[in-house]
């Protein structure tokens, strides 16, 4: 019998209480099934991975398309699904609240809201108000969906640790359950961020082969995701096989 949405959400919250868990990012049902079979305990969507399947760039898909994708993922698995929900598909807090209400209805266990759009950070007060609006929308829907607040400072060329910590602690105070600053790779900075938002958990994005989950766990990181890395690897394999077929008239061996 399939696991109910409420139970998936309870399981997801429990994963954030102690230890460090892996959160891989499928982009369709095929990649989801493979991750399930490997034994991962939860998954997260990837906006870039989904966009590439539609022949588009990251952030080019509309809200309705993303909501349909989230409903498909959440309805197809007993694993908790965390939604990469971009900036909430709105700038004003009221618009974020509307989008979050729709996202919660898809059956996801968690969702992330970013503090930037079009390569620029929102002013901090607006960014905090947006998280507070997302929190209120989740609470109005029952309160059991995990809210992740992201600061995109490192990804938009503003790698100011003090500003990132100020934003994340403000997001935590506004009701975020988990905090996230993608692009942060320095272990000392990561540990400082973990300490600053404690006892709330931190998510870290793997940004290359030099990063190790064991090192992140030792610094207190609670969960580790990969964003579009798995999709990037899959497309790289596709490109290499297609190029071999085009240029040499053969294909790689099946595995």
C-alpha positions in Angstrom: 0.0 0.0 0.0 1.4 3.4 -0.9 2.6 5.6 1.9 0.3 8.6 2.7 1.6 12.1 2.1 1.4 12.9 5.8 3.7 10.0 6.6 6.2 10.9 3.9 6.3 14.4 5.4 6.8 13.0 8.9 9.6 10.8 7.7 11.2 13.8 6.0 11.2 15.9 9.1 12.6 13.0 11.1 15.6 12.8 8.6 16.5 16.4 9.5 16.8 15.8 13.2 20.2 14.1 13.4 23.0 12.7 11.2 23.6 13.5 7.6 21.6 12.1 4.7 21.9 12.2 0.9 19.3 13.9 -1.3 19.8 13.1 -5.0 18.0 15.0 -7.7 16.0 13.0 -10.3 14.5 14.9 -13.2 11.9 12.4 -14.5 10.3 9.1 -13.5 13.1 7.0 -15.0 15.8 8.7 -12.9 13.5 8.5 -9.9 13.1 4.8 -10.2 16.8 4.2 -10.5 17.5 6.2 -7.3 14.8 4.4 -5.5 16.3 1.1 -6.4 19.7 2.2 -5.1 18.2 2.7 -1.7 18.2 6.5 -1.2 15.8 7.6 1.5 14.5 10.9 -0.1 14.9 12.8 -3.3 14.6 16.4 -4.5 13.6 17.8 -7.9 16.0 19.9 -10.0 14.8 22.9 -12.0 17.7 22.6 -14.4 17.3 18.9 -14.9 13.6 19.3 -15.7 14.2 22.2 -18.0 16.7 20.3 -20.1 14.2 17.5 -20.6 11.9 20.1 -22.2 14.6 21.6 -24.4 14.7 24.7 -22.3 17.2 26.5 -20.0 17.0 26.6 -16.2 14.3 29.0 -15.0 12.5 29.1 -18.3 9.6 26.8 -17.3 6.4 28.2 -16.0 4.7 27.4 -12.7 2.1 25.1 -14.1 4.7 22.9 -15.8 6.7 22.7 -12.6 3.6 21.9 -10.5 2.6 19.1 -12.9 6.2 17.7 -12.6 6.1 17.8 -8.8 2.7 16.1 -8.7 4.1 13.4 -11.0 7.2 12.8 -8.8 5.4 12.9 -5.5 2.6 10.6 -6.7 5.0 8.0 -8.1 7.1 7.3 -5.0 6.9 6.5 -1.3 10.1 8.6 -0.8 9.7 12.1 0.4 10.2 14.6 -2.4 11.7 18.0 -1.8 10.7 20.6 -4.5 13.2 22.9 -6.1 10.6 25.6 -6.3 12.9 28.4 -7.6 11.8 31.8 -6.4 8.2 30.7 -5.8 7.3 32.0 -9.3 6.6 35.4 -7.8 8.4 38.4 -6.3 5.8 39.7 -4.0 5.1 37.8 -0.8 1.5 37.3 -1.7 2.4 35.7 -4.9 4.9 33.4 -3.2 2.2 32.3 -0.7 -0.2 31.5 -3.6 2.5 29.4 -5.4 3.5 27.6 -2.2 -0.2 26.7 -1.5 -0.4 25.1 -5.0 2.9 23.3 -4.5 1.9 21.8 -1.1 -1.2 20.4 -2.8 1.0 18.3 -5.2 2.0 16.0 -2.3 5.6 17.1 -1.9 7.3 16.7 1.5 9.3 19.9 1.3 10.1 22.9 -0.9 12.8 25.5 -1.3 12.4 29.2 -1.9 15.2 31.3 -3.3 16.1 34.9 -2.5 17.0 35.9 -6.0 15.7 36.2 -9.6 17.4 37.1 -12.9 20.8 37.0 -11.3 20.1 39.5 -8.5 19.3 39.1 -4.8 16.1 40.6 -3.4 16.6 43.2 -0.7 16.9 41.4 2.6 13.7 42.7 4.1 11.7 41.5 1.0 13.5 38.2 1.0 12.5 37.6 4.7 8.9 38.7 4.0 8.8 36.1 1.2 9.9 33.3 3.5 7.4 34.4 6.2 4.7 34.3 3.5 5.7 30.8 2.5 5.6 29.7 6.1 2.1 31.1 6.6 0.9 29.3 3.4 2.3 26.0 4.6 0.8 26.5 8.1 -2.6 27.3 6.6 -2.4 24.0 4.6 -1.6 22.0 7.7 2.0 22.9 8.5 3.7 19.6 7.8 5.5 20.5 4.6 9.2 21.3 5.3 10.3 24.8 4.3 13.8 25.3 3.0 15.0 28.9 2.6 17.9 29.5 0.1 20.3 32.4 -0.3 21.7 32.5 -3.8 24.5 35.0 -2.9 27.3 32.7 -3.9 25.6 31.8 -7.2 25.0 35.4 -8.2 28.5 36.6 -7.6 28.1 38.0 -4.0 30.0 35.5 -1.9 29.8 37.5 1.3 29.6 35.1 4.3 28.4 37.7 6.7 25.5 38.6 4.5 24.6 35.0 3.8 24.6 34.2 7.5 22.5 37.3 8.2 20.0 36.2 5.6 19.8 32.6 6.7 19.4 33.4 10.3 16.6 35.9 9.4 15.0 33.2 7.3 15.2 30.8 10.2 13.5 33.3 12.4 10.8 33.8 9.8 9.9 30.1 9.9 12.2 28.2 7.6 12.9 24.6 8.8 16.1 24.1 6.8 18.7 26.6 5.4 20.7 26.4 2.2 23.4 28.6 0.5 24.2 26.8 -2.8 27.7 27.5 -4.1 29.3 27.6 -0.7 32.2 25.1 -0.8 34.8 26.2 1.9 34.5 23.9 4.8 35.2 26.6 7.4 32.5 28.8 5.9 30.1 25.9 5.9 30.8 25.1 9.5 30.4 28.7 10.5 27.0 28.7 8.8 26.0 25.5 10.5 26.8 27.0 13.9 25.0 30.3 13.1 21.6 28.7 12.2 21.8 25.9 14.8 19.7 24.0 15.8 18.1 24.3 12.4 19.7 22.1 9.8 21.8 23.1 6.8 21.7 21.7 3.2 24.9 21.8 1.2 25.1 21.4 -2.6 27.9 19.2 -3.9 29.9 21.3 -6.4 32.6 18.9 -7.7 34.6 15.8 -7.0 36.8 17.5 -4.4 33.8 17.7 -2.0 33.1 14.7 0.2 30.0 13.9 2.2 32.1 12.6 5.1 33.8 16.0 5.4 30.5 17.9 5.3 28.9 15.5 7.9 31.9 16.1 10.2 31.2 19.9 10.0 27.6 19.3 11.1 25.8 19.4 7.7 22.5 17.6 7.9 21.7 16.9 4.2 23.6 16.9 1.0 22.1 17.4 -2.5 23.6 17.5 -6.0 21.3 19.8 -7.9 21.6 19.2 -11.7 24.8 17.2 -11.4 23.2 13.8 -12.1 21.3 15.2 -15.1 24.5 16.9 -16.3 26.3 13.5 -16.1 23.5 11.8 -18.0 23.5 14.3 -20.8 27.3 14.2 -21.0 27.1 10.4 -21.5 24.4 10.9 -24.2 26.5 13.5 -26.0 29.6 11.2 -26.0 27.6 8.3 -27.3 25.9 10.4 -30.0 29.2 11.9 -31.1 30.8 8.4 -31.3 27.9 7.4 -33.5 28.2 10.5 -35.7 31.9 10.6 -36.1 32.9 6.9 -36.0 29.7 5.1 -36.9 29.6 3.0 -33.7 28.1 3.2 -30.2 29.5 2.4 -26.7 29.0 -1.0 -25.2 25.8 -1.6 -23.2 26.2 -1.6 -19.5 
